[in-house]
Amino acid sequence: MEPIDPAYGTAVLLLIAAASVALLLVLIIVVKLHAFVALVLVSVVTAVAVGFDPAEIPDALLFGFADTLGSVALLVAFGVMLGRLLEVTGGAQVLADRLISRFGEKRAPLALGVASLLFGFPIFFDAGLVVFLPVIFTVARRFGGSVLAYALPSAGAFAAMHAVVPPHPGPVAAAEQIGADIGLTLVLGVPIAVLAWYVGVLLVSRVMAARVHVAVTDAVLGQVMSAEEDEDAGRRPPSFATVLALLLLPMVLISFDTVLATLASADVVDEEAGWVAALSLLGQTSVALLLTVLAAIVVLGRPRVSMARISELFDQALGPVCSIILITGAGGMFGGILELSGIGAALSGSLSDLGFSLIVQAFVIATLLRVAQGSATVAITTTAGLIAASVDEANLGDLQLTLLVVAIAAGATVLSHVNDSGFWLVGRFFGMDVPTTLKTWTVLETTLGLSVFAIALGIWVVV
């Protein structure tokens, strides 16, 4: 669906967007209206306020809802199925024990973060987080305290890799649009992402966990351990190698698609070749997780419990996540309305020539677009397109082009809030209400993005 022609100027559109966000927060926090109902209601009100044709409003609502739901529903469903099997069979405990034995009890958050950085290289943020949920909850239950001490380093690690490092779609798209070298973006992006994660996520999360207590709750995975069959399964846990192989399987499969897409964009392989198409299909995130769930049934579930019991376990896992899926989809609906309203385009037009350093300009534009419409991908691609002409005129070197990609990604990371579907995903997974999610995840995404930008800016100044 194409954006509408704005009926108002940039200032009015931004005021409408701000008022919509404020109304949403009031409905959820003050009125205590269910988040799903509030998001749909505010999306309709916003669509009317910005001047959508009433006949087009249903399609506009479905634009963001269907797009987000299509990408999230399958990932969450397959992820919690895998998590349930890992939990019941003792696989999550096996992995947690190995991590703790290597890093020590006091470094458990560091261990989870490092593991998430490694797994986050090819796997997308939401898929990686869902797969790691049982491990996070297992470690949190073992040591107690706020679940944020263990959840934020892991979630932040996936976010850092997803934002900055190819072959994730954001940095790849930005690199293509401004002519940056994808290989150099990868080589430089990894150390920047790791350093920014340590400063902007791990250190910050320690402070947050000390100040904000969120009880350890893993109801999202349907943890009901009353059946004797479950207890027997837990007494015969799988080996560490089996668990590691299962977690690596989606990582390897997804890398088929992401790496091949990167190679195709660089004209190294022919994207229309049959073998490329076949491997790309296996690497689609939903297909990769489906295959992983089937593998988990064979190597984890079936040797320990009956197929009938496995089906019951899956039912237990899927029930609690329905609300999460719907709320996340509604968050995408709200962001979609803001995108189609022309707010992003109006803002982009007024910011295209800010009169200061190109790298600062890239960061500011990406940040404002991220805040205005919520989608990091839209913010990255729009910003890259806006500054492409200026980049061509500046005749920059490969390193500077790469730093621009990193700066754009940094701006598109900060200030995740109620118009971002990821905000709802993280908040609901870890049992946080909206105010707590704003105080924790929004702040953490901001410190992560600022850390990434500070590193890129420092290198820019030196070179």
N, C-alpha and C positions, 0 to 999 in steps of 0.2 A: 504494500500500500504506500502511495506517495504522500509526502507531507503536504498539508494544505497551505494555501497562500495566507500569510499572517494578516489578520484583520487589524492588528494594532502594531505599534512601534515596539522596539526592543525593551524599553523601560516598562511599558505596560505588561508585556509578556512575562518579563522577569518578576514583576509584582504578582501576577496571577500564579506563577510557579511557586513563589515564596508563600503566598496565601494558601495554596493547596497543601503544601507540606505542613504548614502550621495547623490547618484544619485537621489533617490526618493525625498529627500528634495529639491534638486535643481530643479527638474522638477515641483514640486508643488509650491514652494515658489518663485523661480526666473522666471522660464518659464511660470508659471501660468497654467500649464496643469491640466485638471480636475483630481481629486484624483483617481477616478476609473480607468481612462485610464492609469495614471501613475503607479498605483499599478500593473495592469496586465502587462504592458510593462516591468517594473523592475523585476517582477516575472519570465517572460520569459528569460530576459537577465541573471538573476542569475542562472536559471536552466541550461542554456547553459554554463555559466562560470564554474560552479562546476562539469560539466562533465556528465550530464544526457544524456542518449540515446535519440536522437531526437524523436524517436517513442514513448517514455515514457513520454515526456514532457506534452502532453495534459492531461494524467491521473494524473500526478503530480500536475498540476495546479488545477484540479478539486478536488483533495484530500482535500486541505485546504479550498477551496471555498465552496464546497458542505457541508463539515462538519460544517463550521461556519454558512453558510446560513441556514442550516437545524435547527440549534439551535436558530438563531436570528430572522429569518423572521416571524415565527408564533408568537413569543413573542412580537415583535414590533408591528405587525399588530393588534393582540388582545388588546395589551396595549393601543395603540392610540385610538382604538374604545371605550374602557372603559373610557379613558381620555376625549374623545370628549363628551360622554354622561354626565360625571361628570361636565364638564365645562358648557355645554349648560343648563343643568337643575339646575345649582346652587349648585350642591353637593360639588364641590371643594371649593367654597366660604364658605359653611357651615363648612366644616372641618377646613379650614384656620381660620375662625372666632373663632372657639372653641379653637384651639391651641394658638392663640394670646391672647384670654381672659385668658387662664391659665398661660401663660408664660410672657405676656406683649409684647408690640411692639418692644422694644429694644432687646428682647431675641428671636425674630422670627427665626433666624438661628439655635439657640439652640433647639427651639421647633421642627423644621423640622428634625434636626439631631437625637434628642431623639426618635421621631416617627419612623424614618428610622431604627434606631438601633433595636427597638422592632419588626418592620415588617421584618427586615433583618435576624432575627434568623432562620426561616426555608426557606425563599424565596431567590432565587438566585439573584445575583447582577443586571443582565440586566433586569430581570422580575420586580424586586422591583423598579428599577429606572424608568422604563416605566410607571408603575402604579402610581408612585408619581409625574410624570411630571405636571399634571394639578394643583396639590396643590402647587408645587414649583412656577409655573408661576403665580398663583393667588396671592400668598403672595408677590412675587417680583413686580408685577404690582401695588399692593396696597401701598407698601412702597417706591418703586423706588430705584434708585441706580443701581449698577452693579448686574446682575443676579447671579454672582459668589458668592455673599454674602449668597445666599439662596441655590444655586444649589450644591456647593462644600461640605458643611456640610452634606447634605442629601446623595449625591453620595458617599462621603467618608465613611459614616456610613454603607451603603450597602457593600462597598468594604471591610471594616474592618471585618464585620461579615462573609462575604463570604470566606475571606482568612484564618481566624483563628479558627472559631467555628464550631465543628460538629453540625448538621449532613451534613454540606456542604462537597462536594466530596474531595476537596484537603486535608484538615486535616484528614479526615477519611482514605483516601488512604495511607497517610504518616504514620498514627498511625498503620495501619494494617501491613505495610511493615517492620517497625522497632520494632513492638511488644509493642507499647504504649497502655495504657488503654484509651479507647474512652471516658468513663465516666469522668475520671480525666481530659482528654483533654478538655472536655466540661466545667467542673467546673472551670478550670483554664483559659480556653480560653476566656470566657465571660468577666471577669474583665480586662484581658489584652487588649482585643479588645476595650472595652469602654474607658479605660485610654489612650491607644494609639490613639484612635479617638479624644479624647479631646485635647491632646497635639499636635499630628501630623496632625490633620485635622481642627478642629474648630479654634484653635488659629492661625494656619497658613493661613486658608482661610480668616480670618479677615484682615490680612496684604495684601493678594492677591487682595481682593475685593477693598481695598483702593487704590491700585496701578494700577490695571488692570480693566478698565471699559468695560463690555460687556453689550450691550443694551438688555433689556428684550424683547425677541422675542419668541412667541409661535406659529409661523407659522407651526411648525411640527405637531401640533394638528389640523391644518386646522381651525383656529378660524375666522370664517366669520359670524358675528352676525347681518346680515342684515335682515333676515327673521322675520316677525312679530311673527311667531309661536315660534321661538327661544326666542324672548323677553318675550312672554307669559309664556313659560316654565321656564325661569329664575325668573319670579315673583312668582312662586309656587315651591320653592325649597323643596327638601326632608328633612326629619329630620336628625339630627346628628346620631341617632342610625342606620338609614337606610344606610347612607354613610359608617359609621364605619363597619357595617356588610358586606357590599360589599367589602371593602378593606381587611377585615379579611377572607373572603371566600377563595381567592386563597392561603392565608397563611395557613389556616387550611387544605385545600385539598393537597397542596404541602407537608405539614408535614406528611401526610399519607405515601408518598413515601420515603422521606428522613429519617424519624424516623424508618419505617419498614426496610429500607435497613441497617440502623445502628444496629437494633436489630437482623436482620438476620446474619450480619457479626459476631455478638457476640454469635450466636447460641441460641438466646432467642426464636425466632420464626422460623418456617419452611418456607423458601421463596417460596417453591413450593405449599404451601397450597392455596386452591381456594380463600379464603377470603383475604389472603395477596396479591394475584395477582390482585384481584378486586380493593382493596384500593390503591394499587400501581398504577394502571391504572388511577384512579381518581386523584392521586397525581402527575402524569406527568405534568410538567409545562404547556405545550401547552394545554392539556386537562383541567387543572384547570382554565386557563385563558379563554378558550372557554366557560366553564360553568359559569364563572363569567360574561362574556359579555352577555350571554343569560339571566342571572339573572338581570343584569343591564337594559336590554331591558324591562323586565317585570316590575320591581319596579321603575325604573327611567324614561325610555323613553316612554313606551306605555301609562301610565296615563297622559302624558303631550303633546305628539306629535304623529302624525300618523306613521305607519310603513314605509310609503313611505318617509316621512321626515327623519326617522331614517336611512334609506338606503342612502339618500343624505348626511347626516352627516358623515356616515362611508366613503363614497366616498371622501368627503372633507378631512377626516383624513388620509386616506390611500395614497392619491396622493403624498403629500410632503415627506413621509417616504421611497418612493421607492429608492431615491438616497442614503439615509442613509443605507438601507439594502444592496444595491449593493456595496457601499464603504466598509462597514463592512465585507462583504463576501470577497472582494478583499484583505482586510487587513489580513483575515484568509488565503487566498491563498498565500500571500507573506510569512507569518509565516510558512505555511505548506511546502513551498519550502525549507526554511532554516532548517526545522526539517528533511525533507527527504534527504537533502544534506549530512548528516553525521556530520554537524558542532557540534551539541549537543553531539554526541557520542565521537567525537574526543576531544572536550573540557573536557568531563567527564573523559576520560581516562587519560588525562594529569593532572587532578586536584584531582584524587582519593586519593592521599597521600600527603597532603600539610604540614604535620609535625607540626601542632599546634592544639589547643584545638578543640575537636570534635564539639562543638556547633558553634564555629567560622567557622570551616571547612564546616559545613552544610549550614550556612548562605552564605558564599562566593560562594560555588558551585551553590546553588539555584539562587543567584543573577546573576552570569555569564551565567547560562543557560537561565534565564529569558531574559536577554539582548540579547543573541545570537539568540533565536528563537521565543520569544514573548509570548508563551503560558505559563501561570502560572501553569496550571495543569500538563503539560509535565515537567516543571521545578521541581515541587514538587515530582512527582512520580519518576522521574529519580534520583533526589538527594537522596530520601529515599532509593532507591535500591542500590545506590552507597555506602552509608555509613552503610548499614544494617550489613555487615560482621564486620566492626569495632565496631558497637554498640554491637553485640553479644559478641565480645571479651572483651569489656570494663566492662561488667557485671553491668550495670547501674540500679538504682532504678526507680520506676514508675514515680516519679516527674521529674527526669532528662530525662527520655524518652519523657515525655510530653513536656518538655522545648525544646527538639530537634525538635519535630513536629512544635512547635511555631516558632522556628528559621528558619526552612525550609520554612514555610509559609511566614515569613517576607521577606526572600530573594526572593521568587517568586512574591512578591508584588511590589517591588521597580522598578523604571525606566520603567514604561509603555511608549512605544513609537510607532513608525509607523509600527512595525511588530506585534502589539497587536490589535486585533479586538476591544477590549474595548476602546482603545484610540480613534478610529474613532467614536464609538458609543457616547461617552461622548462629543467629540468635535462637532459633527453634531447636537446632541440634543440641545445643548445650544448655537448654532450659533457661534462657535469659529473657526477661521482658524487654520492652522497647527502650526505656530509660537506661537499663543496664547495658544493653547492646550499644547504645550511643556512647556511653561512658567508656566502653571497652573496645569493641571492634572498630567503631568509627575512629577513635583516637589511635588505635594500633595501625590501621590502614594509613592514617595520616602521617604518623611518625615513620612508617615504612617508606611511603612515597617521598617524604622530605629527605630521608636518609639517602635514598637512591639519587635524588636530584642533587643533594649536596656533594656526593662523590663525583657525579658527572660534571657538575659545575667546577669543582676543584681541578679535575683533569683538564677541562676546557681552558681554564685560566693558565695552567702551566704550559699547555701546548700552543 
